Structures are given as structure tokens and as C-alpha cells.
Amino acid sequence: MPKVFYVQPDGSERVVDGAAGDSVMSTAVRNGVRGIVGQCGGSLSCATCHVYLAADDRQYFDGPGEDEDEMLDCTASDREDTSRLSCQLVLREGVDVHVTVPDEQT
Amino acid sequence: MSSTNFQTTTTEPVDTSYPFGPVTPNEAVRRYVAIAADRPMTKMTMPIGGDVWVIHRNAAARQMLGDPRFVREPFRTGKRAVPYFVEFPDFLKGTLQFEDPPHHTQLRKLVQKSISPKRVRAMRESAVAYAHQLIDDMVAKGSPTNLVPEYAVALPIQMLANLIGVPPADRPKFQKWSAATLAVANMPEEELLQNMTELAGYLTALIDERRKQPREDLLSDLANAPHKDESLSDGEILTIAMLLITAGFDNTANFICAGVLSLLKNPDQLAVFLEDVDGVAPTAVEEILRHGRMCMYDKASGGGGLVPFVATEDVEIDGQLVARGDAILVDPASVNHEGRAYPDGDRFDVRRSDNPHMTLSYGLHHCLGAPLARMEMQVALSVLFTRLPGLTLEGDPVMDMNNLTTPIVDLPVSW
């Protein structure tokens, strides 16, 4: 079962068991992880599930597509090289994912 | 419509008929829990447009709202009347919320950037400053006062003017016109029509000006879309602006009022809020969005709903077949209180963290102005209760029951 490690801006960490095929966003929303809203349900139209993906975990995912790239310009917290929309990070067996929740997620 | 009696664990039978007439808010929540435990949705006959499935379960609502097989095209084209409590005005049926992909995606993208979390974040400081200014004015005039025009409506209208790009000098008349779009002041129809016509004329001239001399605002963004295939006609821009005005301040003003009332009626929760205003404001706002309307009235009825969709093929949701051509909508009050999503849904809890409410909808039609509404509510409540922690009600709030959104028009308070 893949695990997701959510680190809050204050450094506190919460580990949640995910399921292959679910996204990092839906796993967060279902478990009430603070700071990940995901209001459009993953249809790339709200920019409220922004996270910073750990550098070591980038190897497990393709880079952002064109629509995600555009939405990453709209996030509340500053965009960084590791910025992703967590609705686009799909979990798979045997891969744990580490993300940091940004300061402000309006 | 079902009328099965559902037995809860309290051994007291609960009436699971839907829709249901006015009952106490606690009884309404008991019924929502029992109805959702009994079935995922109910077929209901609307005063206009015939039958519609009304979804009661949170997970079923998410499934429907995330499924592209549910569309709004037949409503937009006029092929079908929208099954609802009132007739939808034509101008609303021509807006973004009745579009489906791919046109919806194209239009939404154009507006998205102007109202994105990033842009809203940049507006927060000015919202805080304006909230303080409004309170300064209120305090100078002295208590008691009606919080609705002095604060709850004034703040979102100011923010909307900033967002759209209305020059400061024009704001008083813009405020008058935009307030009239929902007849907040209960004005006669001729006067309402005149106000809306003036507003449309004003916006058309402003669109023209922003096309020639763009600034950093929504009208400039829309009038100067970067790609040729994205460019919009003045009429299309006007429709978007009018939709934002219609949706953009009245709902937020109502939720600010609902927040004030919820906190005043739950002093234990107000104390929690005041202990750490900035820390608690985000979750408090979500809880007000979920449960606030239950704190506004002595009675609650079961039968509300968001704008419906039509199934383009047979789809099974949570064990219920929704046939091709069926209309379907979500009752937000029901999905915001049902037992699986909210084991203690009758409680107003400003620190509630797992709060999957659907007041602002979900999926690609979720509220475009959600980041702005959230920010305004957080700012409005934080500044109000920080500045005036002794705020008290000076009488019963008055609602305009003749208006579609049943806004609070009088919220008498002192400090």
C-alpha cells in the first residue's frame, strides 16, 4: 500500500495510507489533510491542491502537462521548480510519495 | 418521493420523506442523516421543468459532479426547461455555468487567471484595509447599526469593483447598480430594470476603454485575450461580468452574515475563534459555508439544490440507475450534513478539519469565485470580531423571502 507523507509548513508531518490509482489530492481530501482543498476534483481548474514534491520523488512522475503548467501560475503560494498540482500525482504500488503543503492555500 | 420511515440507532423513528417542510434545524439534520442512510437520491417534481433526481449522499454527489456524462447543454439551448423552484433568467442560461467542455474549459480558463488564488492573495491586504475603514465608519456613526449595508455587502462589492476594474470614482454608482441586480433593496421592477440597463451600459463602455488601455484587472484580461481564438466579443465579456456581479457579492454578503450569526449564537465557538483568529479563520469559514444557513433560521426545509445536469447515457450512481435524459442535482444541505461524511453534522465546529462540503459545488463547475469568497469571509469575520469582540445582536435578523437567495437585509448589532 503506497504511503503519502504530507509535511505542513510548520514542519509537522502526517503519513496517510493511500491506494494505487488514487491521487495525492484525493487521498489528502479524504483524510482531511490541512491545506489541500482540491475543489475542482482534479479537473485542472482550481489550483487549490498545490504541493511541493520532494526532489527524490520527481523520478516517479511525468512532468506537468500544458494545462497543469498554466494552473501552476495561479496558485496562492509562489511557484517553485518542485511545484505540482497534487491531483495530477497518481499513486502506484510500491511508491511512497513525500510532499510539502504550501504556506497559504486559499 | 419516498416516505419510508427509517429507524435510527436512537430507536426513535425519523420521517424520511423528501422534500420536507419547515422543521427545526436539528430535526432537519436528523432527517438528512436518515434519508441519506436510506437511499442515495430521491426523484422530486419541481415547480418548473418536471422531475429531477436530488442527491443526498456526499460521495454520490462527488461521483456525479466528476462525471462528464452529465451535461447542461439541453438547458442552455432551451431544449429543456431547467427543473428548479423558479424560472432561470435567460441571461444566466447564457453564462459559463450552463456551458459544457470544451467551450466551458476555454471560457473558464480566461476568467480563471483573474480570479485565481494568486490574484486573490494580492487582494487580501486591500480587503483588510477596507474592512478596518468600514468599521471605523460604523464606530464613528455609533451603535446600534444594520451590519448588512454597513459591512457585509459593502466589503464584497468593493472587492468585486477592484477585481473587475471599476475606477474608485465610479464605485458608488457601481455599488448601487450591482446591488440592484438582486434587488437587495426590494426595489420596484422598473427601477431594477433601469439599474441593470445602466450597469450593462457602464460595463460596455469600460470594456471598450480597457481594450484600448489595459490594466491589471478582469475586464482588461478578457478584452485582450492573448490568443486570437480566445478573443471574446463585448457581449460575451459583458455576460461574464454580469454573472460575476450576480454571484459575486450577494452570496458572500449572506455568508458573512451567516458567519456573524453562527458565531454569536454559539458563544463557545466564538471563544475558540477569538483565541486564535488567524489560525481558526480558514476552518471557521468552511464550517460557516457548510452549516451557517442552519444557524440563520429557526426553521429549515428540505428540498434545495444546485443547478441540475442531464445524463447523456444510463449511469449507475451508488446503486441507483439514472437513465439517459434524466435530470439530476445535488442538495448541498443534505450532502453537507449526511452521516457518512459528517458523523456529528448538527454541531457547529469552527475547528472542523475534515469538511468536504459542497456549498460551492465540486468538479469543473465548482464556484469560480471560491478563492475570493473564502478570502473575503476570512477577512470580514477576523477584522470584525477582533475590532469589536463585544459584538451583540440587537434584535432578530430580517430576511427578504421574496428574493431568490433569501438574503439577510437587516442584521441589527451593537458593540
Chai-1 contact restraints between the chains, C-beta under 6 A:
chainA,res_idxA,chainB,res_idxB,connection_type,confidence,min_distance_angstrom,max_distance_angstrom,comment,restraint_id
A,G32,B,S353,contact,1.0,0.0,6.0,A-B,restraint_1
A,G32,B,D354,contact,1.0,0.0,6.0,A-B,restraint_2
A,Q39,B,H366,contact,1.0,0.0,6.0,A-B,restraint_3
A,Q39,B,A370,contact,1.0,0.0,6.0,A-B,restraint_4
A,C40,B,H366,contact,1.0,0.0,6.0,A-B,restraint_5
A,G41,B,G66,contact,1.0,0.0,6.0,A-B,restraint_6
A,G41,B,Y362,contact,1.0,0.0,6.0,A-B,restraint_7
A,G41,B,G363,contact,1.0,0.0,6.0,A-B,restraint_8
A,S43,B,L364,contact,1.0,0.0,6.0,A-B,restraint_9
A,S45,B,R108,contact,1.0,0.0,6.0,A-B,restraint_10
A,S45,B,L364,contact,1.0,0.0,6.0,A-B,restraint_11
A,A47,B,S116,contact,1.0,0.0,6.0,A-B,restraint_12
A,A47,B,P117,contact,1.0,0.0,6.0,A-B,restraint_13
A,C74,B,K113,contact,1.0,0.0,6.0,A-B,restraint_14
A,C74,B,S116,contact,1.0,0.0,6.0,A-B,restraint_15
A,C74,B,K118,contact,1.0,0.0,6.0,A-B,restraint_16
A,T75,B,P117,contact,1.0,0.0,6.0,A-B,restraint_17
A,A76,B,P117,contact,1.0,0.0,6.0,A-B,restraint_18
A,A76,B,R121,contact,1.0,0.0,6.0,A-B,restraint_19
A,T106,B,P117,contact,1.0,0.0,6.0,A-B,restraint_20
A,T106,B,V120,contact,1.0,0.0,6.0,A-B,restraint_21
A,T106,B,P371,contact,1.0,0.0,6.0,A-B,restraint_22
A,T106,B,R374,contact,1.0,0.0,6.0,A-B,restraint_23
A,T106,B,M375,contact,1.0,0.0,6.0,A-B,restraint_24
